[in-house]
């Protein structure tokens, strides 16, 4: 069995067109994490969903610029997650976040 690490899955949720400091929020989050020595992160765009206002949004062929949600995820230690959350909070980014315990490992030789 591979060597599992214990940590957290930190996820941020924002709108695809939301901006912070002139950049898209999901790009800003990834760049910010990279500059704070986070080992990696990914952004995922929703194809359909609704938020707290109950409005159902769905990707349509002719509406490629619709404002669907983007999820940005990081697998990291609890300490790094708290550090990242604090710096994002201090930056005033408008996003929802979730944090959950996670076990993770690396397969292969990379």
C-alpha positions in Angstrom: 0.0 0.0 0.0 1.3 3.5 -0.9 2.3 5.9 1.8 -0.8 8.0 2.6 -0.5 11.5 3.9 -3.1 13.1 6.1 -4.3 16.6 5.4 -7.3 18.5 4.1 -9.2 19.2 0.8 -9.7 22.9 0.6 -12.3 24.0 -2.0 -13.2 27.5 -3.0 -16.4 28.2 -5.0 -16.8 31.4 -7.1 -18.5 32.6 -10.3 -16.6 32.1 -13.6 -16.6 35.9 -14.3 -15.9 37.1 -10.8 -12.8 39.3 -10.5 -10.4 40.3 -7.8 -7.5 42.7 -8.3 -8.3 42.7 -12.1 -8.0 38.9 -12.4 -10.6 36.2 -12.6 -11.0 34.9 -9.0 -10.1 31.3 -9.8 -6.9 32.5 -11.6 -6.1 34.8 -8.7 -6.6 31.9 -6.2 -4.3 29.6 -8.1 -1.6 32.2 -8.6 -1.9 33.3 -4.9 -1.5 29.6 -3.7 1.5 29.1 -6.0 3.2 32.2 -4.6 2.6 30.8 -1.1 4.4 27.5 -1.9 1.2 25.3 -2.2 2.1 22.1 -4.1 -0.7 22.3 -6.6 -4.3 23.2 -7.2 -6.9 22.9 -9.9 -10.0 24.8 -11.2 -13.1 23.0 -12.4 -16.0 24.8 -14.2 -19.6 23.7 -13.5 -21.9 22.7 -16.4 -25.1 23.3 -14.4 -26.1 24.4 -10.9 -27.8 26.8 -8.6 -26.7 28.9 -5.7 -28.2 30.5 -2.6 -30.7 32.6 -4.7 -32.1 29.4 -6.3 -31.5 30.5 -9.9 -30.7 27.4 -12.0 -27.9 28.2 -14.5 -26.9 25.8 -17.2 -24.2 25.8 -19.9 -25.7 26.4 -23.3 -23.9 26.2 -26.6 -24.7 29.9 -27.5 -24.1 31.2 -24.0 -20.5 30.2 -23.4 -19.9 33.3 -21.3 -22.6 32.4 -18.7 -21.7 32.9 -15.1 -21.5 29.4 -13.8 -19.6 28.3 -10.7 -15.9 27.5 -10.7 -14.5 25.2 -8.0 -10.8 25.6 -7.0 -9.3 22.7 -5.0 -6.1 22.1 -3.1 -4.9 19.0 -1.2 -2.6 20.2 1.6 -1.7 20.1 5.2 -4.0 21.6 7.8 -1.4 24.2 8.6 -1.0 25.2 5.0 -4.8 25.3 4.5 -5.2 27.6 7.5 -2.4 29.9 6.2 -3.9 30.0 2.7 -7.4 30.7 4.1 -6.0 33.6 6.3 -4.2 35.3 3.4 -7.3 34.9 1.1 -9.5 36.3 3.8 -7.2 39.3 4.3 -7.2 39.9 0.6 -11.0 40.4 0.6 -11.7 37.7 -2.0 -15.5 37.1 -2.5 -15.8 33.3 -2.5 -17.4 30.4 -0.5 -15.1 27.7 0.8 -15.3 24.2 2.2 -12.6 22.2 4.1 -12.7 18.5 4.7 -10.2 15.9 6.1 -8.5 14.0 3.4 -6.0 11.1 3.0 -3.9 11.3 -0.2 -0.9 9.8 -1.8 1.1 9.8 -5.0 1.0 6.8 -7.4 3.8 6.1 -9.9 7.1 7.8 -10.1 5.8 11.3 -11.2 
